[in-house]
């Protein structure tokens, strides 16, 4: 790993964190504004939120490992 690889990983972490935050906002909006009428949307939105957060976690772990390797 070199500094350029770290920058690529940092960019991926930022992107996946933004996507996870956007998905979390969608889940929040469902809970705050559309339940109980939109209860059928819970599973789909919750699953998408979980996947987005897992993608961020995986990207962050890669970055942390790469930074530790570089140090």
mmCIF file of the N, C-alpha and C atoms, coordinates in Angstrom:
data_MODEL
# 
_entry.id   MODEL 
# 
loop_
_atom_site.group_PDB 
_atom_site.id 
_atom_site.type_symbol 
_atom_site.label_atom_id 
_atom_site.label_alt_id 
_atom_site.label_comp_id 
_atom_site.label_asym_id 
_atom_site.label_entity_id 
_atom_site.label_seq_id 
_atom_site.pdbx_PDB_ins_code 
_atom_site.Cartn_x 
_atom_site.Cartn_y 
_atom_site.Cartn_z 
_atom_site.occupancy 
_atom_site.B_iso_or_equiv 
_atom_site.pdbx_formal_charge 
_atom_site.auth_seq_id 
_atom_site.auth_comp_id 
_atom_site.auth_asym_id 
_atom_site.auth_atom_id 
_atom_site.pdbx_PDB_model_num 
ATOM 1   N N  . UNK A 1 1  ? 0.841   -1.189 0.000  1.00 0.00 ? 1  UNK A N  1 
ATOM 2   C CA . UNK A 1 1  ? 0.000   0.000  0.000  1.00 0.00 ? 1  UNK A CA 1 
ATOM 3   C C  . UNK A 1 1  ? 0.877   1.239  0.000  1.00 0.00 ? 1  UNK A C  1 
ATOM 4   N N  . UNK A 1 2  ? 0.461   2.190  -0.805 1.00 0.00 ? 2  UNK A N  1 
ATOM 5   C CA . UNK A 1 2  ? 1.172   3.461  -0.799 1.00 0.00 ? 2  UNK A CA 1 
ATOM 6   C C  . UNK A 1 2  ? 0.177   4.579  -0.499 1.00 0.00 ? 2  UNK A C  1 
ATOM 7   N N  . UNK A 1 3  ? 0.659   5.782  -0.496 1.00 0.00 ? 3  UNK A N  1 
ATOM 8   C CA . UNK A 1 3  ? -0.181  6.929  -0.148 1.00 0.00 ? 3  UNK A CA 1 
ATOM 9   C C  . UNK A 1 3  ? -1.353  7.086  -1.116 1.00 0.00 ? 3  UNK A C  1 
ATOM 10  N N  . UNK A 1 4  ? -1.132  6.798  -2.387 1.00 0.00 ? 4  UNK A N  1 
ATOM 11  C CA . UNK A 1 4  ? -2.216  6.904  -3.374 1.00 0.00 ? 4  UNK A CA 1 
ATOM 12  C C  . UNK A 1 4  ? -3.311  5.870  -3.092 1.00 0.00 ? 4  UNK A C  1 
ATOM 13  N N  . UNK A 1 5  ? -2.910  4.672  -2.724 1.00 0.00 ? 5  UNK A N  1 
ATOM 14  C CA . UNK A 1 5  ? -3.889  3.641  -2.367 1.00 0.00 ? 5  UNK A CA 1 
ATOM 15  C C  . UNK A 1 5  ? -4.721  4.076  -1.162 1.00 0.00 ? 5  UNK A C  1 
ATOM 16  N N  . UNK A 1 6  ? -4.063  4.703  -0.204 1.00 0.00 ? 6  UNK A N  1 
ATOM 17  C CA . UNK A 1 6  ? -4.761  5.204  0.990  1.00 0.00 ? 6  UNK A CA 1 
ATOM 18  C C  . UNK A 1 6  ? -5.780  6.259  0.587  1.00 0.00 ? 6  UNK A C  1 
ATOM 19  N N  . UNK A 1 7  ? -5.407  7.158  -0.308 1.00 0.00 ? 7  UNK A N  1 
ATOM 20  C CA . UNK A 1 7  ? -6.341  8.200  -0.762 1.00 0.00 ? 7  UNK A CA 1 
ATOM 21  C C  . UNK A 1 7  ? -7.560  7.588  -1.446 1.00 0.00 ? 7  UNK A C  1 
ATOM 22  N N  . UNK A 1 8  ? -7.358  6.553  -2.225 1.00 0.00 ? 8  UNK A N  1 
ATOM 23  C CA . UNK A 1 8  ? -8.472  5.871  -2.891 1.00 0.00 ? 8  UNK A CA 1 
ATOM 24  C C  . UNK A 1 8  ? -9.397  5.245  -1.848 1.00 0.00 ? 8  UNK A C  1 
ATOM 25  N N  . UNK A 1 9  ? -8.806  4.602  -0.842 1.00 0.00 ? 9  UNK A N  1 
ATOM 26  C CA . UNK A 1 9  ? -9.606  4.002  0.220  1.00 0.00 ? 9  UNK A CA 1 
ATOM 27  C C  . UNK A 1 9  ? -10.353 5.064  1.024  1.00 0.00 ? 9  UNK A C  1 
ATOM 28  N N  . UNK A 1 10 ? -9.702  6.196  1.285  1.00 0.00 ? 10 UNK A N  1 
ATOM 29  C CA . UNK A 1 10 ? -10.370 7.290  2.009  1.00 0.00 ? 10 UNK A CA 1 
ATOM 30  C C  . UNK A 1 10 ? -11.565 7.804  1.210  1.00 0.00 ? 10 UNK A C  1 
ATOM 31  N N  . UNK A 1 11 ? -11.398 7.920  -0.078 1.00 0.00 ? 11 UNK A N  1 
ATOM 32  C CA . UNK A 1 11 ? -12.493 8.375  -0.937 1.00 0.00 ? 11 UNK A CA 1 
ATOM 33  C C  . UNK A 1 11 ? -13.649 7.373  -0.888 1.00 0.00 ? 11 UNK A C  1 
ATOM 34  N N  . UNK A 1 12 ? -13.329 6.094  -0.907 1.00 0.00 ? 12 UNK A N  1 
ATOM 35  C CA . UNK A 1 12 ? -14.362 5.066  -0.839 1.00 0.00 ? 12 UNK A CA 1 
ATOM 36  C C  . UNK A 1 12 ? -15.095 5.111  0.500  1.00 0.00 ? 12 UNK A C  1 
ATOM 37  N N  . UNK A 1 13 ? -14.362 5.336  1.582  1.00 0.00 ? 13 UNK A N  1 
ATOM 38  C CA . UNK A 1 13 ? -14.987 5.435  2.904  1.00 0.00 ? 13 UNK A CA 1 
ATOM 39  C C  . UNK A 1 13 ? -15.948 6.623  2.937  1.00 0.00 ? 13 UNK A C  1 
ATOM 40  N N  . UNK A 1 14 ? -15.522 7.764  2.408  1.00 0.00 ? 14 UNK A N  1 
ATOM 41  C CA . UNK A 1 14 ? -16.399 8.944  2.384  1.00 0.00 ? 14 UNK A CA 1 
ATOM 42  C C  . UNK A 1 14 ? -17.660 8.677  1.562  1.00 0.00 ? 14 UNK A C  1 
ATOM 43  N N  . UNK A 1 15 ? -17.483 8.040  0.419  1.00 0.00 ? 15 UNK A N  1 
ATOM 44  C CA . UNK A 1 15 ? -18.626 7.749  -0.453 1.00 0.00 ? 15 UNK A CA 1 
ATOM 45  C C  . UNK A 1 15 ? -19.599 6.790  0.234  1.00 0.00 ? 15 UNK A C  1 
ATOM 46  N N  . UNK A 1 16 ? -19.072 5.707  0.795  1.00 0.00 ? 16 UNK A N  1 
ATOM 47  C CA . UNK A 1 16 ? -19.962 4.735  1.428  1.00 0.00 ? 16 UNK A CA 1 
ATOM 48  C C  . UNK A 1 16 ? -20.624 5.305  2.682  1.00 0.00 ? 16 UNK A C  1 
ATOM 49  N N  . UNK A 1 17 ? -19.924 6.197  3.383  1.00 0.00 ? 17 UNK A N  1 
ATOM 50  C CA . UNK A 1 17 ? -20.534 6.831  4.554  1.00 0.00 ? 17 UNK A CA 1 
ATOM 51  C C  . UNK A 1 17 ? -21.679 7.755  4.129  1.00 0.00 ? 17 UNK A C  1 
ATOM 52  N N  . UNK A 1 18 ? -21.472 8.487  3.045  1.00 0.00 ? 18 UNK A N  1 
ATOM 53  C CA . UNK A 1 18 ? -22.538 9.356  2.535  1.00 0.00 ? 18 UNK A CA 1 
ATOM 54  C C  . UNK A 1 18 ? -23.755 8.528  2.125  1.00 0.00 ? 18 UNK A C  1 
ATOM 55  N N  . UNK A 1 19 ? -23.517 7.434  1.431  1.00 0.00 ? 19 UNK A N  1 
ATOM 56  C CA . UNK A 1 19 ? -24.623 6.573  1.001  1.00 0.00 ? 19 UNK A CA 1 
ATOM 57  C C  . UNK A 1 19 ? -25.352 5.965  2.199  1.00 0.00 ? 19 UNK A C  1 
ATOM 58  N N  . UNK A 1 20 ? -24.599 5.561  3.214  1.00 0.00 ? 20 UNK A N  1 
ATOM 59  C CA . UNK A 1 20 ? -25.219 5.017  4.425  1.00 0.00 ? 20 UNK A CA 1 
ATOM 60  C C  . UNK A 1 20 ? -26.040 6.081  5.139  1.00 0.00 ? 20 UNK A C  1 
ATOM 61  N N  . UNK A 1 21 ? -25.531 7.294  5.180  1.00 0.00 ? 21 UNK A N  1 
ATOM 62  C CA . UNK A 1 21 ? -26.266 8.392  5.819  1.00 0.00 ? 21 UNK A CA 1 
ATOM 63  C C  . UNK A 1 21 ? -27.553 8.707  5.064  1.00 0.00 ? 21 UNK A C  1 
ATOM 64  N N  . UNK A 1 22 ? -27.475 8.709  3.748  1.00 0.00 ? 22 UNK A N  1 
ATOM 65  C CA . UNK A 1 22 ? -28.673 8.956  2.946  1.00 0.00 ? 22 UNK A CA 1 
ATOM 66  C C  . UNK A 1 22 ? -29.721 7.868  3.176  1.00 0.00 ? 22 UNK A C  1 
ATOM 67  N N  . UNK A 1 23 ? -29.263 6.633  3.244  1.00 0.00 ? 23 UNK A N  1 
ATOM 68  C CA . UNK A 1 23 ? -30.196 5.528  3.475  1.00 0.00 ? 23 UNK A CA 1 
ATOM 69  C C  . UNK A 1 23 ? -30.789 5.609  4.874  1.00 0.00 ? 23 UNK A C  1 
ATOM 70  N N  . UNK A 1 24 ? -29.976 5.994  5.848  1.00 0.00 ? 24 UNK A N  1 
ATOM 71  C CA . UNK A 1 24 ? -30.476 6.156  7.214  1.00 0.00 ? 24 UNK A CA 1 
ATOM 72  C C  . UNK A 1 24 ? -31.533 7.257  7.278  1.00 0.00 ? 24 UNK A C  1 
ATOM 73  N N  . UNK A 1 25 ? -31.341 8.318  6.495  1.00 0.00 ? 25 UNK A N  1 
ATOM 74  C CA . UNK A 1 25 ? -32.344 9.388  6.458  1.00 0.00 ? 25 UNK A CA 1 
ATOM 75  C C  . UNK A 1 25 ? -33.661 8.877  5.881  1.00 0.00 ? 25 UNK A C  1 
ATOM 76  N N  . UNK A 1 26 ? -33.567 8.008  4.874  1.00 0.00 ? 26 UNK A N  1 
ATOM 77  C CA . UNK A 1 26 ? -34.785 7.446  4.304  1.00 0.00 ? 26 UNK A CA 1 
ATOM 78  C C  . UNK A 1 26 ? -35.526 6.599  5.338  1.00 0.00 ? 26 UNK A C  1 
ATOM 79  N N  . UNK A 1 27 ? -34.782 5.815  6.104  1.00 0.00 ? 27 UNK A N  1 
ATOM 80  C CA . UNK A 1 27 ? -35.396 5.022  7.164  1.00 0.00 ? 27 UNK A CA 1 
ATOM 81  C C  . UNK A 1 27 ? -36.016 5.927  8.222  1.00 0.00 ? 27 UNK A C  1 
ATOM 82  N N  . UNK A 1 28 ? -35.320 6.978  8.578  1.00 0.00 ? 28 UNK A N  1 
ATOM 83  C CA . UNK A 1 28 ? -35.839 7.940  9.559  1.00 0.00 ? 28 UNK A CA 1 
ATOM 84  C C  . UNK A 1 28 ? -37.133 8.578  9.059  1.00 0.00 ? 28 UNK A C  1 
ATOM 85  N N  . UNK A 1 29 ? -37.139 8.978  7.795  1.00 0.00 ? 29 UNK A N  1 
ATOM 86  C CA . UNK A 1 29 ? -38.346 9.592  7.232  1.00 0.00 ? 29 UNK A CA 1 
ATOM 87  C C  . UNK A 1 29 ? -39.524 8.618  7.251  1.00 0.00 ? 29 UNK A C  1 
ATOM 88  N N  . UNK A 1 30 ? -39.249 7.373  6.947  1.00 0.00 ? 30 UNK A N  1 
ATOM 89  C CA . UNK A 1 30 ? -40.309 6.367  7.010  1.00 0.00 ? 30 UNK A CA 1 
ATOM 90  C C  . UNK A 1 30 ? -40.884 6.301  8.413  1.00 0.00 ? 30 UNK A C  1 
ATOM 91  N N  . UNK A 1 31 ? -40.004 6.223  9.398  1.00 0.00 ? 31 UNK A N  1 
ATOM 92  C CA . UNK A 1 31 ? -40.448 6.095  10.786 1.00 0.00 ? 31 UNK A CA 1 
ATOM 93  C C  . UNK A 1 31 ? -41.197 7.342  11.250 1.00 0.00 ? 31 UNK A C  1 
ATOM 94  N N  . UNK A 1 32 ? -40.658 8.495  10.940 1.00 0.00 ? 32 UNK A N  1 
ATOM 95  C CA . UNK A 1 32 ? -41.243 9.741  11.431 1.00 0.00 ? 32 UNK A CA 1 
ATOM 96  C C  . UNK A 1 32 ? -42.507 10.169 10.687 1.00 0.00 ? 32 UNK A C  1 
ATOM 97  N N  . UNK A 1 33 ? -42.542 9.920  9.386  1.00 0.00 ? 33 UNK A N  1 
ATOM 98  C CA . UNK A 1 33 ? -43.594 10.535 8.584  1.00 0.00 ? 33 UNK A CA 1 
ATOM 99  C C  . UNK A 1 33 ? -44.620 9.578  7.987  1.00 0.00 ? 33 UNK A C  1 
ATOM 100 N N  . UNK A 1 34 ? -44.240 8.336  7.739  1.00 0.00 ? 34 UNK A N  1 
ATOM 101 C CA . UNK A 1 34 ? -45.132 7.515  6.944  1.00 0.00 ? 34 UNK A CA 1 
ATOM 102 C C  . UNK A 1 34 ? -45.696 6.292  7.655  1.00 0.00 ? 34 UNK A C  1 
ATOM 103 N N  . UNK A 1 35 ? -45.202 5.986  8.849  1.00 0.00 ? 35 UNK A N  1 
ATOM 104 C CA . UNK A 1 35 ? -45.756 4.844  9.582  1.00 0.00 ? 35 UNK A CA 1 
ATOM 105 C C  . UNK A 1 35 ? -46.977 5.280  10.361 1.00 0.00 ? 35 UNK A C  1 
ATOM 106 N N  . UNK A 1 36 ? -47.931 4.449  10.579 1.00 0.00 ? 36 UNK A N  1 
ATOM 107 C CA . UNK A 1 36 ? -47.981 3.026  10.293 1.00 0.00 ? 36 UNK A CA 1 
ATOM 108 C C  . UNK A 1 36 ? -48.477 2.675  8.883  1.00 0.00 ? 36 UNK A C  1 
ATOM 109 N N  . UNK A 1 37 ? -48.952 3.656  8.129  1.00 0.00 ? 37 UNK A N  1 
ATOM 110 C CA . UNK A 1 37 ? -49.531 3.353  6.822  1.00 0.00 ? 37 UNK A CA 1 
ATOM 111 C C  . UNK A 1 37 ? -48.554 2.654  5.876  1.00 0.00 ? 37 UNK A C  1 
ATOM 112 N N  . UNK A 1 38 ? -47.300 3.003  5.941  1.00 0.00 ? 38 UNK A N  1 
ATOM 113 C CA . UNK A 1 38 ? -46.307 2.467  5.013  1.00 0.00 ? 38 UNK A CA 1 
ATOM 114 C C  . UNK A 1 38 ? -45.507 1.312  5.625  1.00 0.00 ? 38 UNK A C  1 
ATOM 115 N N  . UNK A 1 39 ? -46.133 0.564  6.517  1.00 0.00 ? 39 UNK A N  1 
ATOM 116 C CA . UNK A 1 39 ? -45.413 -0.496 7.217  1.00 0.00 ? 39 UNK A CA 1 
ATOM 117 C C  . UNK A 1 39 ? -44.800 -1.532 6.264  1.00 0.00 ? 39 UNK A C  1 
ATOM 118 N N  . UNK A 1 40 ? -45.385 -1.711 5.094  1.00 0.00 ? 40 UNK A N  1 
ATOM 119 C CA . UNK A 1 40 ? -44.860 -2.697 4.144  1.00 0.00 ? 40 UNK A CA 1 
ATOM 120 C C  . UNK A 1 40 ? -43.498 -2.302 3.577  1.00 0.00 ? 40 UNK A C  1 
ATOM 121 N N  . UNK A 1 41 ? -43.113 -1.048 3.740  1.00 0.00 ? 41 UNK A N  1 
ATOM 122 C CA . UNK A 1 41 ? -41.814 -0.572 3.261  1.00 0.00 ? 41 UNK A CA 1 
ATOM 123 C C  . UNK A 1 41 ? -40.678 -0.827 4.262  1.00 0.00 ? 41 UNK A C  1 
ATOM 124 N N  . UNK A 1 42 ? -41.025 -1.182 5.480  1.00 0.00 ? 42 UNK A N  1 
ATOM 125 C CA . UNK A 1 42 ? -40.017 -1.307 6.536  1.00 0.00 ? 42 UNK A CA 1 
ATOM 126 C C  . UNK A 1 42 ? -38.901 -2.277 6.146  1.00 0.00 ? 42 UNK A C  1 
ATOM 127 N N  . UNK A 1 43 ? -39.252 -3.471 5.742  1.00 0.00 ? 43 UNK A N  1 
ATOM 128 C CA . UNK A 1 43 ? -38.237 -4.493 5.471  1.00 0.00 ? 43 UNK A CA 1 
ATOM 129 C C  . UNK A 1 43 ? -37.276 -4.061 4.356  1.00 0.00 ? 43 UNK A C  1 
ATOM 130 N N  . UNK A 1 44 ? -37.800 -3.533 3.274  1.00 0.00 ? 44 UNK A N  1 
ATOM 131 C CA . UNK A 1 44 ? -36.946 -3.120 2.163  1.00 0.00 ? 44 UNK A CA 1 
ATOM 132 C C  . UNK A 1 44 ? -36.001 -1.995 2.538  1.00 0.00 ? 44 UNK A C  1 
ATOM 133 N N  . UNK A 1 45 ? -36.535 -0.986 3.210  1.00 0.00 ? 45 UNK A N  1 
ATOM 134 C CA . UNK A 1 45 ? -35.705 0.160  3.582  1.00 0.00 ? 45 UNK A CA 1 
ATOM 135 C C  . UNK A 1 45 ? -34.700 -0.227 4.673  1.00 0.00 ? 45 UNK A C  1 
ATOM 136 N N  . UNK A 1 46 ? -35.147 -1.034 5.632  1.00 0.00 ? 46 UNK A N  1 
ATOM 137 C CA . UNK A 1 46 ? -34.234 -1.463 6.689  1.00 0.00 ? 46 UNK A CA 1 
ATOM 138 C C  . UNK A 1 46 ? -33.107 -2.322 6.116  1.00 0.00 ? 46 UNK A C  1 
ATOM 139 N N  . UNK A 1 47 ? -33.424 -3.204 5.184  1.00 0.00 ? 47 UNK A N  1 
ATOM 140 C CA . UNK A 1 47 ? -32.402 -4.041 4.561  1.00 0.00 ? 47 UNK A CA 1 
ATOM 141 C C  . UNK A 1 47 ? -31.407 -3.188 3.777  1.00 0.00 ? 47 UNK A C  1 
ATOM 142 N N  . UNK A 1 48 ? -31.909 -2.238 3.008  1.00 0.00 ? 48 UNK A N  1 
ATOM 143 C CA . UNK A 1 48 ? -31.030 -1.346 2.242  1.00 0.00 ? 48 UNK A CA 1 
ATOM 144 C C  . UNK A 1 48 ? -30.140 -0.530 3.173  1.00 0.00 ? 48 UNK A C  1 
ATOM 145 N N  . UNK A 1 49 ? -30.675 -0.108 4.307  1.00 0.00 ? 49 UNK A N  1 
ATOM 146 C CA . UNK A 1 49 ? -29.897 0.651  5.283  1.00 0.00 ? 49 UNK A CA 1 
ATOM 147 C C  . UNK A 1 49 ? -28.808 -0.226 5.890  1.00 0.00 ? 49 UNK A C  1 
ATOM 148 N N  . UNK A 1 50 ? -29.149 -1.461 6.227  1.00 0.00 ? 50 UNK A N  1 
ATOM 149 C CA . UNK A 1 50 ? -28.164 -2.391 6.769  1.00 0.00 ? 50 UNK A CA 1 
ATOM 150 C C  . UNK A 1 50 ? -27.029 -2.620 5.768  1.00 0.00 ? 50 UNK A C  1 
ATOM 151 N N  . UNK A 1 51 ? -27.373 -2.862 4.515  1.00 0.00 ? 51 UNK A N  1 
ATOM 152 C CA . UNK A 1 51 ? -26.365 -3.110 3.481  1.00 0.00 ? 51 UNK A CA 1 
ATOM 153 C C  . UNK A 1 51 ? -25.465 -1.889 3.300  1.00 0.00 ? 51 UNK A C  1 
ATOM 154 N N  . UNK A 1 52 ? -26.047 -0.710 3.269  1.00 0.00 ? 52 UNK A N  1 
ATOM 155 C CA . UNK A 1 52 ? -25.260 0.515  3.107  1.00 0.00 ? 52 UNK A CA 1 
ATOM 156 C C  . UNK A 1 52 ? -24.301 0.704  4.284  1.00 0.00 ? 52 UNK A C  1 
ATOM 157 N N  . UNK A 1 53 ? -24.767 0.451  5.486  1.00 0.00 ? 53 UNK A N  1 
ATOM 158 C CA . UNK A 1 53 ? -23.911 0.586  6.666  1.00 0.00 ? 53 UNK A CA 1 
ATOM 159 C C  . UNK A 1 53 ? -22.820 -0.482 6.677  1.00 0.00 ? 53 UNK A C  1 
ATOM 160 N N  . UNK A 1 54 ? -23.148 -1.691 6.248  1.00 0.00 ? 54 UNK A N  1 
ATOM 161 C CA . UNK A 1 54 ? -22.160 -2.770 6.168  1.00 0.00 ? 54 UNK A CA 1 
ATOM 162 C C  . UNK A 1 54 ? -21.089 -2.433 5.127  1.00 0.00 ? 54 UNK A C  1 
ATOM 163 N N  . UNK A 1 55 ? -21.498 -1.859 4.004  1.00 0.00 ? 55 UNK A N  1 
ATOM 164 C CA . UNK A 1 55 ? -20.533 -1.447 2.983  1.00 0.00 ? 55 UNK A CA 1 
ATOM 165 C C  . UNK A 1 55 ? -19.573 -0.394 3.534  1.00 0.00 ? 55 UNK A C  1 
ATOM 166 N N  . UNK A 1 56 ? -20.108 0.561  4.301  1.00 0.00 ? 56 UNK A N  1 
ATOM 167 C CA . UNK A 1 56 ? -19.247 1.568  4.924  1.00 0.00 ? 56 UNK A CA 1 
ATOM 168 C C  . UNK A 1 56 ? -18.281 0.895  5.910  1.00 0.00 ? 56 UNK A C  1 
ATOM 169 N N  . UNK A 1 57 ? -18.798 -0.005 6.728  1.00 0.00 ? 57 UNK A N  1 
ATOM 170 C CA . UNK A 1 57 ? -17.960 -0.678 7.723  1.00 0.00 ? 57 UNK A CA 1 
ATOM 171 C C  . UNK A 1 57 ? -16.833 -1.459 7.048  1.00 0.00 ? 57 UNK A C  1 
ATOM 172 N N  . UNK A 1 58 ? -17.147 -2.166 5.981  1.00 0.00 ? 58 UNK A N  1 
ATOM 173 C CA . UNK A 1 58 ? -16.118 -2.915 5.254  1.00 0.00 ? 58 UNK A CA 1 
ATOM 174 C C  . UNK A 1 58 ? -15.055 -1.976 4.680  1.00 0.00 ? 58 UNK A C  1 
ATOM 175 N N  . UNK A 1 59 ? -15.501 -0.883 4.069  1.00 0.00 ? 59 UNK A N  1 
ATOM 176 C CA . UNK A 1 59 ? -14.564 0.087  3.489  1.00 0.00 ? 59 UNK A CA 1 
ATOM 177 C C  . UNK A 1 59 ? -13.696 0.717  4.572  1.00 0.00 ? 59 UNK A C  1 
ATOM 178 N N  . UNK A 1 60 ? -14.300 1.037  5.697  1.00 0.00 ? 60 UNK A N  1 
ATOM 179 C CA . UNK A 1 60 ? -13.557 1.651  6.803  1.00 0.00 ? 60 UNK A CA 1 
ATOM 180 C C  . UNK A 1 60 ? -12.519 0.680  7.372  1.00 0.00 ? 60 UNK A C  1 
ATOM 181 N N  . UNK A 1 61 ? -12.882 -0.579 7.494  1.00 0.00 ? 61 UNK A N  1 
ATOM 182 C CA . UNK A 1 61 ? -11.933 -1.575 7.997  1.00 0.00 ? 61 UNK A CA 1 
ATOM 183 C C  . UNK A 1 61 ? -10.749 -1.727 7.044  1.00 0.00 ? 61 UNK A C  1 
ATOM 184 N N  . UNK A 1 62 ? -11.013 -1.704 5.736  1.00 0.00 ? 62 UNK A N  1 
ATOM 185 C CA . UNK A 1 62 ? -9.925  -1.771 4.755  1.00 0.00 ? 62 UNK A CA 1 
ATOM 186 C C  . UNK A 1 62 ? -8.986  -0.580 4.909  1.00 0.00 ? 62 UNK A C  1 
ATOM 187 N N  . UNK A 1 63 ? -9.575  0.601  5.071  1.00 0.00 ? 63 UNK A N  1 
ATOM 188 C CA . UNK A 1 63 ? -8.770  1.807  5.242  1.00 0.00 ? 63 UNK A CA 1 
ATOM 189 C C  . UNK A 1 63 ? -7.922  1.719  6.500  1.00 0.00 ? 63 UNK A C  1 
ATOM 190 N N  . UNK A 1 64 ? -8.514  1.340  7.603  1.00 0.00 ? 64 UNK A N  1 
ATOM 191 C CA . UNK A 1 64 ? -7.772  1.246  8.861  1.00 0.00 ? 64 UNK A CA 1 
ATOM 192 C C  . UNK A 1 64 ? -6.639  0.233  8.763  1.00 0.00 ? 64 UNK A C  1 
ATOM 193 N N  . UNK A 1 65 ? -6.897  -0.884 8.114  1.00 0.00 ? 65 UNK A N  1 
ATOM 194 C CA . UNK A 1 65 ? -5.850  -1.900 7.946  1.00 0.00 ? 65 UNK A CA 1 
ATOM 195 C C  . UNK A 1 65 ? -4.722  -1.367 7.078  1.00 0.00 ? 65 UNK A C  1 
ATOM 196 N N  . UNK A 1 66 ? -5.071  -0.669 6.016  1.00 0.00 ? 66 UNK A N  1 
ATOM 197 C CA . UNK A 1 66 ? -4.062  -0.111 5.118  1.00 0.00 ? 66 UNK A CA 1 
ATOM 198 C C  . UNK A 1 66 ? -3.239  0.966  5.825  1.00 0.00 ? 66 UNK A C  1 
ATOM 199 N N  . UNK A 1 67 ? -3.896  1.787  6.624  1.00 0.00 ? 67 UNK A N  1 
ATOM 200 C CA . UNK A 1 67 ? -3.178  2.823  7.366  1.00 0.00 ? 67 UNK A CA 1 
ATOM 201 C C  . UNK A 1 67 ? -2.228  2.185  8.383  1.00 0.00 ? 67 UNK A C  1 
ATOM 202 N N  . UNK A 1 68 ? -2.662  1.123  9.032  1.00 0.00 ? 68 UNK A N  1 
ATOM 203 C CA . UNK A 1 68 ? -1.816  0.424  10.012 1.00 0.00 ? 68 UNK A CA 1 
ATOM 204 C C  . UNK A 1 68 ? -0.619  -0.208 9.308  1.00 0.00 ? 68 UNK A C  1 
ATOM 205 N N  . UNK A 1 69 ? -0.856  -0.735 8.125  1.00 0.00 ? 69 UNK A N  1 
ATOM 206 C CA . UNK A 1 69 ? 0.229   -1.355 7.346  1.00 0.00 ? 69 UNK A CA 1 
ATOM 207 C C  . UNK A 1 69 ? 1.263   -0.321 6.906  1.00 0.00 ? 69 UNK A C  1 
ATOM 208 N N  . UNK A 1 70 ? 0.771   0.858  6.570  1.00 0.00 ? 70 UNK A N  1 
ATOM 209 C CA . UNK A 1 70 ? 1.651   1.921  6.084  1.00 0.00 ? 70 UNK A CA 1 
ATOM 210 C C  . UNK A 1 70 ? 2.485   2.525  7.208  1.00 0.00 ? 70 UNK A C  1 
ATOM 211 N N  . UNK A 1 71 ? 1.942   2.505  8.417  1.00 0.00 ? 71 UNK A N  1 
ATOM 212 C CA . UNK A 1 71 ? 2.621   3.134  9.566  1.00 0.00 ? 71 UNK A CA 1 
ATOM 213 C C  . UNK A 1 71 ? 3.850   2.374  10.010 1.00 0.00 ? 71 UNK A C  1 
# 
